[in-house]
Amino acid sequence: MKPTAQIKVKKITIFLGFLIIISASLSYAQDQIVFFSDSPDGDELYDSSWGYETDPSELELASNNDKFPVDPDHPYQGAHSLRLHWTSRQGGDWGIAVASQGWQRHDFTEYDTIAYWINGPEVIDQDHLPDLRIEDTSNNKSTRVWLGDYISGVDNDSSTWQRVTIPIDAFQPGAENTDFTRIKTIFHFQKAADGEEHIAWIDEIRIIKGSVVSQPPAAPSALSAQGADSRIDLKWKPNTEEDLLGYTIYRSDSQNGTYAAVNSVIHTVHIYSDYIDENDKTYFYYVTAENENRQMSEPSDTVSAISYAMTEDELLTSVQEATFRYFYDYGHPVSGLARERKGSGVTCTSGGTGFGLMALVIGAERGFVSRDSAAVRVQKILTFLQEKASTYHGAWAHWINGATGETIPFSQYDDGGDLVETAYLIQGALTVRKYFDLNNPVENDIRQLATAMWEGVEWDWYRRTTDGLVLYWHWSPNYGWQMNMPIIGWNECMIVYLLAIASPTHSVPGSLYTNGWAGSPYYINGKTFYGYKQYVGKDYGGPLFFTHYSFLGFDPRNKQDQFCNYFENNRNTSLIHRAYCMENPLNKTGYDSLTWGLTASDNPWGYSAHEPMTNDNGTITPTAALSAMPYTPEESKATLKHFYYTYGPQLWGEFGFKDAFNPGENWIAQSYIAIDQGPIIIMIENYRTQFCWDLFMSNQEIQQILDDIGFTTNIKDNENNNTKSFRLYQNFPNPFNPRTVIQFSIPRSSSVTIEIYNTLGKKVSTLLNNKELKSGRHQVVFQGKELSSGVYFYKLITDTFCKIKKMVLVR
């Protein structure tokens, strides 16, 4: 059978050297390999899979009809199960394979059992169950094993799951001489041609050592509760059992009352944020742990806390602290590196780790952890990167195994140095080098390690030739320069050239900034969108991470090169995004002045770099507007509050705001991604205190590059939010039908009225009526749906200012 809803194809897109991240989830314990836990590709498909059907048999397939569909409504744990949906008929056939993330090969001779959980909406008799085979990297398949030999059928209770364990020695190399040291996939195949439709949900496919667990896990310990606005946060010491499945959190409104589980699926991390959507409420909690055999621990101690209304500053701090947990509490236990995303196991990200280093010093400064604790963690990360992680002419790979330091290929040819991710890492290293300035063994070591990393990067090697005019993104010892991706702007890579020019050991000439980074004929824009000038970059500015990643440490304020003031350019890009969502030309659900911001993130169909007009599928990503806070403080804070108080029960979780949401699809991601989380905490801090900007810019090498490149400093940022006079701008679009945007600026808090008149002087609408607004730039939307074509006037009135402008409605 075919899917009942059309499933869109996931695409990997390159934006001027920007490679979209499709995250991997690899094995994360030595005694098991995870073949499937959750899909990082959205709620439609699992990308590391392949299937086929031969008429007249039918098999549900996703994407371009060859992927395993996933089911977000029926997980055993986490966010998804696989949906095996088939009808087997005489003369037909079907088969579907599942691999671990990244299509990794695995040595099955070191393990003894294939284990997974199965469930379904209706009974599947034992005789109707499919066959299984395993397949090596040369596509040689083992002998078949019948699932019915290991389970007596699937019952019709969709609330209960049954565990399947199949010994690996039940499979034999067979006629194709399968190599069990290089196994790639596990296949399910048609067996009994019964002509009946069947659905089975399959989850947590793992290869393990031993199939019997004799002891339940220990009770969670050190449970604590902390009240916040509309929520209560819980944290406990993580259990260490290798077969741990996760946790269940129980809540009661009285200490001796009835406790009920608050999580409907097993919770996989040792932090839980209970968004209760009310304040001055006391709740009591305890937690239990469960293993893969569903053996439950004894309960933890009971704790309680009270939710309370927060001030704006308290809420900002609370959002930062929640985001900080991703890097501190969820960092890889061996190396401390930032995991690529929640659930990615050993797959860690070098660039995200650079963001994490900056988050750690913010956490120390704000008291989320002690300075000593943050210093020890930073020392651990830098030591691992320097001593264990593979480097390639001084550059780190995009993905690093957080337990061993080995490179995890990002794509077929991307298995070496990634200069862009390395730049993000060094940006963080230089920031922590300036923060940890005390004379003690740990902080002395941090400064030495950070300096060694910084001086070890061979930026000049990535010119490809000694006189190369541009830097290149990748180099591999196996494939050389085969990726062939020059780093040219405008995009997220400006920091690469700044650091390469500043390097004290392997610098490149300052001329590469102009000839390489800004050498594209498409670098300069100069057009105006919604009344805001786009100085550099593509129309509408592209995805908003272009304005974040290179400016987490590099302070764009009060300086400009020959092209623009980048603070002004980034602010205008942010305001263009907001105005675009207010105009909403593609009619996406939910867009308005508070729901805005497009950037790279998960979406209902996978992962993409969302941007206005050219790649807008209705997905809003919180990091976009929140990380714009230094550029658009009032607009970003209003949006943060809107996301928190309006979407909070669904959008908020243990690490703050989840990755993305799509109102039109009624979809909210369950994911967290390091490179989306990091800019939130960092850019909120740069808005509040300029903390990371001040630290990074205090490195003497960075100050020198301003002269080498030719930046003009100590200039005033134009058109900032603290405008010096009242202004009423021309509406856009104009002429319009039927919707237009009216913008105005006020130099101080004022009571504002905006009215619309026809040519006879008759008032036809009031958009604002003595509304108190803070100083800055504002906008309102006028809907002329009930009006006929013609000339109209809009009037701005305050206590000391009045201005009228003309606009034209054309039907």
C-alpha positions in Angstrom: 0.0 0.0 0.0 1.1 3.5 -0.7 1.3 6.2 2.0 -1.9 8.0 2.7 -0.2 11.4 2.6 2.4 12.6 0.2 5.8 12.4 1.7 8.3 15.0 0.4 11.8 14.3 -0.5 14.5 15.4 1.9 17.2 17.4 0.0 20.7 18.3 0.9 21.3 21.9 -0.2 24.5 23.9 -0.5 24.3 27.6 0.1 27.5 29.3 -1.1 29.6 26.7 0.8 27.1 26.0 3.5 26.6 22.2 3.9 23.4 21.3 5.5 23.8 19.0 8.5 22.0 15.7 8.5 22.9 14.5 12.0 24.0 11.0 12.8 23.1 8.7 15.7 25.9 6.1 16.2 26.5 3.5 18.8 27.0 5.1 22.2 28.0 2.2 24.4 30.6 -0.4 23.8 28.2 -3.3 24.4 25.6 -2.2 21.9 25.1 -0.8 18.4 22.0 1.4 17.8 20.5 0.7 14.4 17.4 2.7 15.0 16.2 4.9 18.0 14.7 8.0 16.5 14.7 9.6 13.0 16.7 12.8 12.7 15.0 13.4 9.4 11.6 14.6 10.7 8.3 12.7 11.2 8.1 11.1 7.8 11.1 8.9 7.1 14.3 7.3 8.4 17.0 8.2 5.9 19.4 5.3 6.7 17.1 2.7 5.1 16.1 1.3 1.7 13.2 -0.8 0.6 11.4 -2.2 -2.5 8.1 -3.8 -3.5 7.3 -6.1 -6.4 3.7 -6.3 -7.6 1.2 -7.6 -6.6 2.7 -7.3 -3.0 2.6 -3.9 -1.4 4.9 -2.1 1.1 4.6 1.4 2.4 7.7 3.4 1.4 8.5 7.0 2.1 10.5 9.7 0.2 11.1 8.7 -3.4 9.5 5.4 -2.6 12.5 3.7 -1.1 12.7 4.8 2.6 11.4 3.3 5.8 8.4 5.5 7.0 8.4 6.5 10.7 5.5 6.8 13.0 5.6 9.8 15.5 2.3 8.7 17.1 3.4 5.2 18.3 7.0 5.2 19.7 8.2 2.7 22.2 10.4 5.5 23.5 11.6 8.9 22.2 9.9 10.5 19.2 9.4 7.7 16.5 9.0 4.1 15.7 9.5 2.5 12.3 6.2 1.6 10.5 6.4 -1.8 8.7 3.2 -1.8 6.7 2.8 -4.6 4.1 0.5 -6.9 2.2 2.2 -10.1 0.9 0.7 -11.8 -2.2 1.6 -14.8 -4.4 4.0 -13.8 -7.2 5.0 -10.6 -5.4 7.8 -9.7 -3.0 9.0 -6.9 -0.7 12.0 -6.1 1.4 13.2 -3.2 3.5 16.6 -2.6 5.2 17.6 -0.4 8.1 21.1 0.8 8.8 22.6 2.7 11.7 22.9 6.4 11.1 25.5 7.2 8.4 25.3 3.7 7.0 28.2 2.6 9.2 29.6 -0.9 9.0 29.8 -3.0 12.2 31.6 -6.1 13.3 28.8 -8.4 14.4 31.2 -11.1 15.6 31.7 -9.0 18.7 28.0 -9.3 19.6 25.5 -12.0 20.1 21.9 -10.7 19.8 19.7 -8.5 17.6 17.1 -7.0 19.9 14.1 -4.7 19.2 10.6 -3.9 20.4 7.5 -4.6 18.3 3.8 -3.6 18.6 0.8 -3.1 16.3 -2.8 -2.0 16.1 -4.1 -5.4 15.3 -3.1 -9.1 15.8 -0.4 -10.5 13.5 -0.4 -14.3 13.7 2.9 -16.0 14.0 2.5 -17.6 10.6 2.3 -14.2 9.0 5.5 -12.7 10.4 8.3 -11.8 7.9 11.8 -13.2 7.4 15.1 -11.4 8.4 18.6 -11.3 6.9 21.7 -9.3 7.5 23.8 -7.7 4.8 27.4 -6.7 4.5 28.9 -3.6 2.9 29.3 -5.6 -0.4 25.6 -6.2 -0.4 26.1 -9.9 0.3 23.1 -11.3 2.3 23.1 -14.0 5.0 20.7 -16.9 5.2 17.1 -16.0 6.2 15.7 -16.3 9.7 12.0 -16.4 10.4 10.8 -13.9 13.0 8.1 -16.4 14.0 10.8 -18.6 15.6 11.4 -15.9 18.2 8.0 -14.4 18.8 4.6 -16.0 18.9 2.9 -13.2 17.0 1.9 -9.6 17.7 -1.1 -9.0 20.0 -3.8 -6.4 19.4 -3.0 -4.3 22.5 -1.4 -1.2 21.0 -0.5 0.0 24.5 1.9 -2.9 25.2 5.2 -3.7 23.4 6.8 -7.1 23.0 10.6 -7.6 22.9 12.2 -9.6 20.1 15.7 -11.1 20.6 17.3 -13.1 17.8 20.8 -14.7 18.3 23.3 -13.6 15.7 24.5 -17.1 15.2 21.1 -18.0 13.8 22.2 -16.3 10.6 24.8 -18.1 8.4 27.0 -16.6 5.7 25.2 -18.7 3.1 25.8 -18.8 -0.6 26.8 -15.1 -0.8 29.4 -15.6 1.9 28.4 -12.7 4.0 31.2 -11.0 5.9 29.9 -10.7 9.5 32.8 -8.3 10.4 31.3 -5.7 8.0 27.6 -5.7 8.5 25.7 -2.7 7.1 21.9 -3.5 7.2 19.2 -5.6 8.8 16.6 -6.7 6.2 12.9 -7.7 6.7 11.5 -9.7 3.8 8.2 -11.1 2.6 7.5 -14.6 3.8 3.9 -15.9 4.0 1.8 -14.6 1.0 -1.4 -14.4 3.0 -2.9 -11.4 1.1 -3.7 -9.6 4.3 -2.7 -6.0 5.3 -0.4 -5.8 8.3 1.1 -3.0 10.3 3.9 -3.4 12.9 5.6 -0.7 14.8 9.3 -1.4 15.4 11.5 0.6 17.7 14.9 0.6 19.5 16.7 -1.8 17.1 20.0 -2.6 18.8 22.8 -5.1 18.5 23.8 -6.2 22.0 26.0 -8.5 24.1 23.7 -10.8 26.0 19.9 -10.7 25.9 19.1 -11.1 29.6 19.4 -8.4 32.2 19.1 -9.8 35.7 19.1 -6.7 37.8 16.9 -3.6 37.7 18.6 -0.2 37.6 19.5 1.8 40.7 17.1 4.4 42.0 17.9 7.9 40.6 19.8 9.9 43.2 20.5 13.6 44.0 17.1 14.7 42.7 16.5 18.5 42.9 13.6 20.8 41.9 13.8 24.5 41.0 10.8 26.7 40.3 10.6 29.1 37.4 8.0 31.0 35.5 5.1 28.6 34.6 7.3 25.6 35.1 9.4 23.5 37.6 12.8 22.1 36.5 14.1 18.7 37.8 17.6 17.4 37.7 19.2 14.3 39.1 22.5 12.3 38.8 22.4 10.3 35.6 22.3 6.5 35.9 25.3 4.6 34.5 23.8 1.2 33.6 24.7 0.3 30.0 21.2 -1.1 29.3 19.4 2.0 30.7 16.3 2.8 28.7 15.4 6.1 30.5 13.3 7.6 33.3 9.7 8.2 34.3 8.8 11.3 36.3 5.9 11.3 38.8 4.1 14.3 40.1 1.6 15.1 42.9 0.1 18.3 44.2 0.7 17.1 47.8 3.5 15.1 49.4 1.3 12.2 50.5 -1.1 12.4 47.5 -1.5 10.3 44.4 1.4 10.5 42.0 1.0 10.2 38.3 3.5 10.0 35.5 4.0 13.3 33.6 5.9 11.9 30.6 3.9 9.7 28.2 7.1 8.2 26.7 10.3 7.3 28.4 12.5 10.3 29.1 16.1 9.7 28.1 18.1 12.4 29.9 18.6 13.3 33.6 16.9 16.7 33.3 13.2 17.4 33.0 11.3 20.7 32.7 7.7 20.4 33.7 5.9 23.3 32.0 2.7 23.5 34.1 1.5 26.8 32.6 0.6 28.4 35.9 2.4 30.2 38.7 2.3 30.0 42.5 1.8 26.3 42.2 3.6 23.7 44.4 4.3 20.2 43.1 6.0 17.2 44.5 8.1 14.8 42.3 10.0 11.5 42.3 11.7 9.7 39.4 12.3 6.0 38.5 14.7 4.5 36.0 14.0 1.6 33.6 16.2 -0.7 31.6 15.7 -2.2 28.2 13.8 -5.2 29.7 11.4 -2.7 31.3 12.7 -3.5 34.8 12.0 -0.5 37.0 14.1 0.9 39.8 13.0 1.9 43.2 11.8 5.5 43.3 14.1 8.4 44.1 13.7 10.7 47.0 10.7 13.1 46.8 11.3 16.9 46.2 9.1 19.9 45.6 9.2 23.4 44.2 6.9 26.4 43.5 6.5 28.1 40.1 6.5 31.9 40.1 6.2 34.8 37.8 9.5 36.1 36.6 10.7 39.6 35.6 12.0 40.1 32.0 15.6 39.8 33.2 14.8 36.7 35.2 13.2 35.1 32.2 16.2 35.9 30.0 18.5 34.3 32.6 16.2 31.3 32.9 16.2 30.8 29.1 20.0 31.1 29.0 20.4 28.6 31.9 18.2 26.0 30.2 20.2 26.3 27.0 23.4 26.1 29.0 22.4 22.6 30.2 22.7 21.3 26.7 26.5 22.0 26.7 27.2 21.3 30.4 24.9 18.5 31.4 24.5 16.9 28.0 28.2 17.2 26.9 29.8 13.9 26.0 30.8 12.1 29.2 34.3 11.2 28.0 35.4 14.3 26.2 32.9 17.0 27.2 32.4 17.8 23.5 29.0 19.1 22.4 26.9 16.4 20.9 25.7 17.1 17.3 22.1 16.9 18.5 20.1 15.2 21.3 20.4 11.5 20.7 23.5 11.6 18.5 25.5 9.5 20.9 29.2 9.7 20.3 28.7 12.0 17.3 30.0 15.3 18.4 30.4 18.6 16.5 33.6 20.7 16.4 31.8 23.9 15.6 29.1 23.3 18.2 31.8 22.6 20.7 33.2 26.1 20.0 29.8 27.5 20.7 29.7 25.4 23.9 33.0 26.8 25.1 31.5 30.2 25.0 28.3 29.0 26.7 30.5 27.5 29.5 32.1 30.9 30.4 28.6 32.5 30.4 27.5 29.8 32.8 30.4 30.5 35.1 29.9 34.2 35.0 26.1 34.0 35.7 26.6 31.3 38.4 24.9 28.4 36.7 28.0 26.5 37.8 31.0 27.5 39.7 34.0 29.0 37.9 36.1 26.0 39.0 33.6 23.5 37.6 33.4 25.4 34.3 37.2 25.6 34.2 37.7 21.9 34.7 35.2 21.1 31.9 36.9 23.5 29.5 40.2 22.0 30.3 38.8 18.5 29.7 37.5 19.6 26.3 40.6 21.4 25.1 42.9 18.5 26.3 40.8 16.0 24.4 40.8 18.1 21.2 44.6 18.6 21.5 45.6 15.1 22.5 42.9 12.7 21.2 41.0 14.3 18.3 42.3 13.8 14.8 43.4 17.0 13.0 44.3 17.7 9.3 46.9 20.3 8.9 45.7 21.7 12.2 42.0 21.7 11.3 39.4 19.5 13.1 36.8 17.4 11.3 33.1 18.4 11.3 32.1 15.4 13.3 34.3 13.9 16.0 33.8 10.6 18.0 33.4 12.0 21.5 34.8 8.8 23.1 37.8 8.2 20.9 38.6 11.4 19.0 38.4 9.6 15.6 36.8 11.4 12.7 33.2 10.5 11.8 32.7 11.3 8.1 30.2 14.0 7.4 29.7 12.8 3.9 31.5 10.4 1.5 34.4 12.8 0.7 34.2 14.9 3.9 36.3 12.8 6.2 39.1 15.3 7.0 39.6 18.9 8.0 36.7 21.3 8.0 38.0 24.9 8.1 34.7 26.5 8.8 33.8 24.3 11.8 37.4 24.8 13.0 37.0 28.6 12.9 33.9 28.3 15.2 35.9 26.1 17.5 38.9 28.6 17.6 36.4 31.5 18.1 35.4 29.7 21.3 38.9 28.8 22.3 40.1 32.4 22.1 37.1 33.5 24.2 37.8 31.1 27.0 41.5 31.9 26.8 40.7 35.5 27.8 38.1 34.6 30.5 40.2 32.1 32.5 43.0 34.5 33.5 43.7 33.4 37.1 47.1 32.1 38.1 46.3 28.5 39.0 47.1 25.1 37.4 43.8 24.6 35.6 43.4 28.1 34.2 47.1 28.3 33.3 46.6 25.0 31.4 43.5 26.3 29.6 45.4 29.3 28.3 48.3 27.2 27.1 46.0 24.6 25.4 43.9 27.3 23.7 47.0 29.0 22.4 48.4 25.7 21.1 45.2 24.9 19.3 45.0 28.4 17.8 48.6 28.4 16.6 48.4 24.9 15.3 45.7 25.6 12.6 47.4 25.8 9.2 45.1 28.3 7.7 47.5 28.9 4.8 47.4 25.3 3.8 43.7 25.7 3.0 44.7 28.2 0.2 45.6 25.0 -1.8 48.5 26.8 -3.4 51.0 29.3 -1.9 49.4 32.1 -4.0 45.8 31.0 -3.8 43.3 33.9 -3.6 40.6 32.0 -1.7 40.4 29.6 1.3 38.8 26.2 0.8 36.4 24.5 3.2 37.6 20.9 3.2 40.7 18.8 2.9 40.9 15.0 3.3 44.0 12.7 3.5 41.9 10.2 1.5 40.3 12.5 -1.1 42.4 15.6 -1.1 40.5 18.7 -2.3 37.7 16.6 -3.9 35.0 18.5 -2.0 36.2 21.6 -3.9 34.2 24.2 -1.9 35.8 27.7 -1.9 34.8 29.8 1.1 33.2 32.9 -0.5 30.6 35.2 1.0 28.1 36.4 1.9 27.2 33.5 4.3 28.2 32.3 7.8 31.9 32.0 7.1 33.3 35.5 7.6 35.0 34.4 10.8 37.2 32.0 8.8 39.0 34.9 7.0 39.2 37.0 10.1 41.0 34.2 12.0 43.2 33.2 9.1 44.5 36.7 8.6 45.0 37.1 12.4 46.9 33.8 12.8 50.3 34.3 14.5 51.8 31.2 12.9 50.0 30.4 9.6 48.4 33.6 8.5 47.1 34.5 5.0 47.4 38.0 3.5 44.8 40.5 4.3 44.0 40.8 0.6 42.3 37.4 0.8 39.5 39.1 2.7 38.6 41.3 -0.3 39.7 38.9 -3.1 38.5 35.7 -1.5 35.7 36.2 1.0 34.2 39.3 -0.6 35.5 38.5 -4.1 32.2 37.2 -5.5 30.3 39.5 -7.9 27.2 38.7 -5.8 28.7 39.9 -2.4 27.3 43.4 -2.6 23.5 43.8 -2.8 22.4 47.3 -2.1 18.7 46.7 -2.6 16.0 47.7 -0.2 13.4 45.2 1.2 10.5 46.4 3.4 12.3 49.7 3.8 15.6 48.1 5.0 18.7 48.2 3.0 20.5 44.8 2.3 24.1 45.9 2.0 25.6 42.5 1.3 24.3 39.0 0.6 21.4 37.5 -1.3 18.0 39.1 -1.5 16.2 39.1 1.9 19.5 38.2 3.5 19.3 34.4 3.4 18.9 32.3 6.5 19.5 34.2 9.8 22.4 32.1 10.9 24.5 34.1 8.4 24.2 37.0 10.9 25.0 34.8 14.0 27.8 32.3 13.7 30.6 34.7 12.7 29.5 37.3 15.2 29.3 35.3 18.4 32.8 36.6 19.3 33.6 39.2 16.6 31.8 42.4 17.6 30.4 44.1 14.5 29.4 47.3 16.3 31.0 50.7 15.4 33.2 49.4 12.6 32.9 48.9 8.9 34.9 47.7 5.9 34.6 49.0 2.4 31.3 47.2 1.9 29.2 48.0 5.0 28.8 48.2 8.7 27.9 44.6 9.5 26.0 45.4 12.7 23.7 47.5 10.5 23.5 44.9 7.8 22.7 42.1 10.3 20.1 44.2 12.0 18.5 45.1 8.7 18.5 41.4 7.7 16.7 40.5 11.0 14.1 43.2 10.5 13.6 42.1 6.9 12.8 38.6 8.2 10.3 40.0 10.7 8.7 42.3 8.1 8.6 39.3 5.6 6.7 37.2 8.2 4.4 40.1 8.9 3.6 40.6 5.2 3.5 36.7 4.8 3.5 36.7 0.9 3.4 32.9 0.8 0.5 32.8 3.2 2.1 30.5 5.8 0.1 29.7 8.9 0.9 31.6 12.1 3.4 34.2 10.8 3.1 37.7 12.3 5.1 40.3 14.2 5.8 37.9 17.1 6.2 34.7 15.1 9.2 35.3 12.8 12.7 34.1 12.0 13.9 31.6 9.3 17.1 29.7 9.5 18.6 26.3 9.3 16.8 23.7 11.4 14.7 20.6 11.5 11.3 20.7 9.8 8.5 18.2 9.3 10.2 16.7 6.3 13.8 16.7 7.4 16.4 19.5 7.7 16.9 22.6 5.6 18.3 26.2 5.6 15.0 28.1 5.7 14.9 31.7 4.3 12.4 34.2 3.0 10.8 33.6 -0.4 13.1 30.9 -1.9 13.1 28.3 0.9 10.1 28.9 3.2 8.0 25.8 4.1 6.3 27.4 7.1 8.9 26.4 9.7 9.9 28.9 12.4 13.1 28.3 14.3 13.4 30.0 17.8 17.2 30.5 17.5 16.6 32.8 14.5 14.8 35.6 16.3 16.3 35.0 19.8 19.9 35.1 18.5 19.1 38.4 16.8 18.6 40.1 20.1 21.7 42.3 19.9 20.4 43.6 16.6 16.7 43.8 17.4 16.4 43.8 21.2 12.7 44.8 21.6 11.5 42.7 18.7 13.4 39.6 19.8 12.4 39.9 23.5 8.8 40.2 22.5 9.1 37.1 20.4 10.9 35.2 23.1 8.0 35.9 25.5 5.5 34.9 22.8 7.2 31.6 22.2 7.5 31.0 25.9 4.0 31.9 27.1 2.0 30.9 23.9 3.9 27.8 22.7 5.6 26.9 26.0 3.7 23.7 26.9 4.8 22.1 23.6 7.9 24.1 22.5 9.8 24.2 25.8 11.8 21.3 27.2 14.8 20.3 29.3 17.3 22.3 27.2 15.0 25.3 26.6 13.2 26.0 23.3 13.1 23.0 21.0 14.6 23.3 17.6 11.7 24.4 15.4 7.9 24.4 14.9 5.6 24.6 11.9 2.1 25.9 12.7 0.7 25.0 9.4 1.6 21.3 9.9 0.8 21.4 13.6 4.3 20.1 14.1 6.9 20.9 16.9 10.3 19.3 16.7 11.4 17.1 19.6 15.0 17.8 18.7 17.9 20.0 20.0 20.8 20.8 17.8 24.1 22.2 19.1 24.6 24.9 16.5 21.1 26.2 17.1 21.2 26.1 20.9 24.6 27.8 21.2 23.8 31.2 19.5 20.7 31.6 21.8 22.7 31.8 25.1 25.6 33.6 23.5 23.7 36.3 21.6 21.3 37.0 24.5 24.4 37.6 26.6 26.0 39.8 24.0 22.8 41.9 24.1 22.8 42.1 27.9 26.5 42.6 28.7 28.5 42.3 25.4 30.4 39.6 27.4 31.6 37.3 24.6 32.2 40.2 22.3 34.4 41.8 24.9 36.3 38.7 25.6 37.0 37.7 22.0 37.9 41.2 20.9 40.4 41.6 23.7 42.7 39.1 22.0 45.5 41.3 20.6 45.6 39.3 17.4 42.0 40.2 16.6 42.6 43.9 17.1 45.4 43.7 14.5 43.3 42.3 11.8 41.0 45.4 11.8 44.0 47.3 10.4 45.1 44.5 8.1 41.8 44.3 6.4 41.1 48.0 6.5 38.2 48.3 8.9 37.2 51.8 9.9 36.4 51.9 13.7 34.7 54.2 16.1 31.9 55.0 13.7 28.3 55.3 14.7 25.8 52.5 13.8 23.2 54.0 11.6 19.4 53.8 12.1 19.8 52.1 15.5 16.8 51.5 17.7 17.5 54.6 19.8 16.4 56.9 17.0 16.9 60.7 17.6 13.7 61.9 15.9 10.2 61.0 15.0 9.9 59.5 11.5 7.0 58.1 9.4 8.2 55.9 6.6 6.6 55.1 3.2 4.4 52.1 3.5 5.3 48.8 1.6 4.2 47.5 -0.7 2.8 50.6 -2.4 0.5 50.3 -4.3 -0.9 47.4 -2.3 -3.8 44.9 -2.4 -5.1 44.4 0.2 -2.4 44.4 2.8 0.5 46.8 3.5 3.0 47.6 6.3 3.4 51.0 7.9 6.6 51.7 9.8 7.6 54.6 12.1 10.3 55.5 14.6 9.9 57.4 17.9 12.9 58.7 19.9 11.3 58.1 23.3 8.4 56.2 24.9 5.2 57.8 23.6 1.5 57.4 23.2 1.0 56.7 19.5 -2.1 56.9 17.3 -2.2 55.8 13.7 -5.4 56.5 11.6 -6.3 55.9 8.0 -8.4 58.4 5.9 -9.9 58.5 2.4 -9.6 61.4 0.0 -12.7 63.0 1.5 -11.1 63.2 4.9 -13.3 60.5 6.4 -11.5 58.2 8.9 -11.9 54.6 7.7 -9.7 52.8 10.2 -7.7 53.2 13.5 -4.6 51.0 13.7 -3.3 52.3 17.0 -5.2 54.3 19.5 -3.0 56.1 22.1 -0.9 52.9 22.5 2.1 53.3 24.7 5.3 52.3 22.9 9.0 52.3 23.8 11.5 54.2 21.7 12.7 52.6 18.5 11.3 51.5 15.2 7.9 50.0 15.0 5.4 48.7 12.4 1.8 47.9 12.0 -0.2 46.1 9.3 -3.2 47.7 7.5 -5.7 45.4 5.9 -7.8 47.2 3.2 -10.1 44.2 2.4 -13.3 46.2 2.8 -12.1 49.3 0.9 -12.3 50.1 -2.8 -9.4 51.1 -5.0 -8.1 54.6 -4.5 -5.8 56.9 -2.7 -5.7 56.8 1.1 -3.7 58.6 3.8 -2.1 57.3 7.0 -1.5 59.6 9.9 0.9 59.3 12.8 0.0 61.3 15.9 1.9 61.6 19.2 1.8 64.3 21.9 4.5 66.4 20.0 4.5 65.0 16.4 2.0 64.6 13.6 2.8 63.3 10.1 0.7 62.2 7.1 1.7 60.1 4.1 -0.2 58.9 1.0 -0.7 55.3 -0.2 -2.6 53.7 -3.1 -4.9 50.6 -3.0 -5.3 48.9 -6.3 -7.8 46.1 -6.8 
